[in-house]
Amino acid sequence: MEPFNSIIEQKIKKELGELFHSLLLKQQHNMSSEDLKIVSTIFSWGIYGASVDWENNSSLSAEQYIKKALPFIVSERIILKDD
């Protein structure tokens, strides 16, 4: 089952990364292509990792968990944007 999970994980991260990249392209005209890719990767891996952590380790509801996790994910974008 592990190889199948790895394939699913890669697919989800890729799809999330492409989604965030397209959204950022529309909103962040002053960011370089490299910065857009980095931020997209941070968002996609962060959200995927948070969802795995929530599923495996949290007693919070999905809504409660994302309310706690989202500020940390968003702060990564702010740190990169300021550079």
C-alpha positions as CSV (number, residue, x, y, z in Angstrom):
1,M,0.0,0.0,0.0
2,E,3.0,2.3,0.6
3,P,3.9,2.8,-3.1
4,F,0.2,3.7,-3.8
5,N,0.2,6.2,-1.0
6,S,3.4,7.8,-2.3
7,I,1.9,8.2,-5.8
8,I,-1.3,9.8,-4.3
9,E,0.9,12.1,-2.2
10,Q,2.9,13.2,-5.1
11,K,-0.2,13.8,-7.2
12,I,-1.9,15.8,-4.5
13,K,1.1,18.0,-3.9
14,K,1.6,18.6,-7.6
15,E,-2.1,19.5,-8.2
16,L,-2.1,21.8,-5.1
17,G,1.2,23.4,-6.3
18,E,-0.2,24.1,-9.8
19,L,-3.4,25.5,-8.3
20,F,-1.5,27.9,-6.0
21,H,0.9,28.9,-8.8
22,S,-2.0,29.9,-11.1
23,L,-3.7,31.8,-8.3
24,L,-0.5,33.6,-7.4
25,L,0.3,34.5,-11.0
26,K,-3.0,36.4,-11.1
27,Q,-2.4,38.2,-7.8
28,Q,1.3,38.7,-7.4
29,H,2.6,40.5,-10.5
30,N,5.7,41.7,-8.8
31,M,7.0,38.2,-7.8
32,S,9.6,36.5,-9.9
33,S,8.8,33.1,-11.5
34,E,11.2,31.4,-9.0
35,D,9.5,33.1,-6.0
36,L,6.1,32.0,-7.3
37,K,7.3,28.4,-7.6
38,I,8.8,28.5,-4.1
39,V,5.6,30.0,-2.5
40,S,3.4,27.5,-4.4
41,T,5.5,24.6,-3.1
42,I,5.4,25.9,0.5
43,F,1.6,26.2,0.3
44,S,1.0,22.8,-1.3
45,W,3.4,20.9,1.0
46,G,2.2,22.8,4.0
47,I,-1.4,22.1,3.4
48,Y,-0.8,18.5,2.5
49,G,1.4,18.0,5.6
50,A,-1.2,19.7,7.8
51,S,-3.9,17.4,6.4
52,V,-1.8,14.3,7.1
53,D,-1.1,15.5,10.7
54,W,-4.7,16.3,11.3
55,E,-5.8,12.9,10.1
56,N,-3.2,11.0,12.1
57,N,-2.7,13.0,15.2
58,S,-5.4,15.5,15.9
59,S,-8.6,15.4,17.9
60,L,-9.7,18.7,16.5
61,S,-12.3,19.1,13.9
62,A,-11.1,19.9,10.4
63,E,-12.3,23.5,10.8
64,Q,-10.6,24.0,14.2
65,Y,-7.4,22.5,12.8
66,I,-7.2,24.7,9.7
67,K,-8.0,27.8,11.8
68,K,-4.9,27.0,13.9
69,A,-2.7,25.9,10.9
70,L,-3.5,28.6,8.3
71,P,-1.7,31.5,10.0
72,F,1.5,29.5,10.0
73,I,1.1,28.6,6.3
74,V,0.3,32.1,5.3
75,S,3.2,33.5,7.4
76,E,5.6,31.6,5.1
77,R,4.3,33.6,2.2
78,I,4.7,36.9,4.0
79,I,8.3,36.0,4.9
80,L,9.2,35.2,1.3
81,K,7.3,38.2,-0.1
82,D,9.3,40.6,2.0
83,D,12.6,39.5,0.5
